Amino acid sequence: FTFNSLPKKQLFGFLHGFMNYWPYEVESNETEEAVWSPDRGYKNKSKFENRPWRTAGGRNSHDVSFELFLNTEDFDHTCHSEGHGFWVSVHSPAELPSDSHPMTFVSTDQLSEIKVIPEIKKTKEELRKWDPKVRGCYFEDERPLLFFNYYTEKNCYLECESQTSLSRCGCVPFYLPRIREKPVCGPANQECYKQVIGNIAKSLDPDTSNCDCLPSCFETEYKISVAKFPKEFSFSSV
């Protein structure tokens, strides 16, 4: 599941095979006009209800609440040692949720309060004339991606993992973007693609340098702070 992501037709560059596995979107509206991008932010004509939705402030009155339900009949205790609950990932609207983003486990028998702290890094437009390798970052239009409309470092590495897995293992893991005609990895290829992706993450793979991935010149990173309370907890009783 993902919440407040860009609509998939805005996020992805073309309708490739990964679209069949696109996570369920809350209040999806594929007819929306694109009014936001990582580099430029919101357009002047954007409305408050346009996605990605934004908060009007940083106080408790500006928060958003979720009530998550788990079908315990489908729960497999061999798959998770944490108990009943969900892993929650905080990510940019222009990226797919993954374990490279800050994550926390939300248990069904607790109340969890997650404070999201954004860190915004901006590069002056005057530095555009510098070579990206010297500057140390890419502007949005300097590094086109195959699968994504918007360049981010994480999107770039996802594409690199997909392309390297295809060239080394002859297939692409089901959770990575791929061209529709390319095969999806099965159990027999698991060790191969895990090694490829692990090496890329550790910068051990010689193909990592060919990824050509740099940070975005306009980048928003998120940190989270988590507080957990008993389910019956009430601040009025404190």
Buried (B, 14 or more C-beta within 10 A) or exposed (E): EBBBBBBBBBBBBEEBBBBEEBEEBEEEEEEBEBBBBBBEEBEEEBEEEBBBEBEEEEEEEEEEEEEEEEEEEEEEEEEEEEEEBBEBBBBBBBBBBBEBBBBBBBBBEBBBEBEBEEEEEEBEEEBEEEEBEEBEBBBBEBBEBEBBBBBBBBBBBBBBBBBBBBEBBEBBBEBBBBBEEBEBBEEEBEEBBBBBBEBBEEEEBEBBEEBEBBBBBBBBBBEBEEEBEEEEEEEEEE
